[in-house]
Amino acid sequence: MEQARKPTARKPSAGKVTASKATARKATASTASEHPRPPVSVATGQGPAGTATVPLDLGSGPLLLPRPSFSPGATLETALQLRCSVRDFSPEPLPLKLVSALLWAGCGINRHASGHRTAPSAHNWQEINVFAVLPEGTYRYEPAGHQLALVDAQDLRALTGQQDFVARAPLNLVCVADFARMLDCPADERSFFAGADAAFVAQNILLACASEGMAAVVRALIDRRRLAAALRLQPSERIALALSIGWPGPSA
Ligand SMILES: Cc1cc2nc3c(=O)[nH]c(=O)nc-3n(C[C@H](O)[C@H](O)[C@H](O)COP(=O)(O)O)c2cc1C
């Protein structure tokens, strides 16, 4: 087994998988049959540097996300080798295609007949919702349509945590548990199960980030009251975890 390495930055202009990674990624990781992976490379999955992640002419309707796809040849072993917390991010925006892949990895539907998701949840409550907080605005991920619904067209990134880097990360994801979906769970056990379910979502995302050479860290240090107000959460919705994600910065 090779030693764990820090992820290497993959810029859009130089987005090819390195030779060593290509060797490590001989096998093709499995993806749900409902989302057969097109043979796209990371390079073709990225937009030109400097473009926004989300088109600014979003309008009032939901934004349909592109079909999730991952680097050809990425393996679970490589992702596990590369996974580490990184808190230094390039300001470069992420392509929507990659945001799509990360959201699907976190809590997308991988069995359409049953509506079950990539991450398990106790009693299949599916109580974890993910908010994507981008410079262009904040969006709620809707797994059923694999789409984003606009919550607020402002840059709320700084509110997603209490550490400086969160305002600079091009993407922050916030995992929110809706206790209203857990009514058959004893009230004093809801936090326990919701925390576990949020952690599965977060780890799926972290491994997807690692396999794509991205920098990421999961976070619990959050001013939950302030962020809940900004996300316009219902009283039954509780913030569990957040993740900061981007391309690695110079000191990563
Ligand atoms: C539940 C949980 C909460 C965390 N909260 C934060 C946080 O608020 N801020 C932060 O910078 N890192 C946070 N981390 C990341 C840990 O500090 C990190 O995982 C740990 O130092 C081990 O390093 P590694 O992830 O590189 O293995 C959190 C990790 C977990 C699992």
The ligand as a Gaussian input file, in Angstrom:
#p B3LYP/6-31G(d) Opt

LIG

0 1
 C      -17.555000      15.501000      13.853000
 C      -16.351000      16.279000      13.399000
 C      -16.306000      17.643000      13.583000
 C      -15.214000      18.394000      13.118000
 N      -15.248000      19.750000      13.230000
 C      -14.247000      20.481000      12.710000
 C      -14.337000      21.905000      12.709000
 O      -15.297000      22.508000      13.169000
 N      -13.308000      22.587000      12.157000
 C      -12.224000      21.966000      11.596000
 O      -11.334000      22.659000      11.109000
 N      -12.123000      20.617000      11.565000
 C      -13.126000      19.865000      12.094000
 N      -13.076000      18.493000      12.026000
 C      -11.928000      17.829000      11.366000
 C      -10.984000      17.198000      12.399000
 O      -10.263000      18.206000      13.077000
 C      -10.060000      16.219000      11.671000
 O      -10.814000      15.206000      11.098000
 C       -9.046000      15.631000      12.620000
 O       -8.110000      16.602000      13.059000
 C       -8.250000      14.476000      11.984000
 O       -7.565000      14.923000      10.837000
 P       -7.832000      14.235000       9.411000
 O       -9.280000      14.473000       9.042000
 O       -6.914000      14.912000       8.454000
 O       -7.570000      12.782000       9.562000
 C      -14.126000      17.743000      12.501000
 C      -14.167000      16.342000      12.338000
 C      -15.267000      15.629000      12.754000
 C      -15.316000      14.142000      12.526000

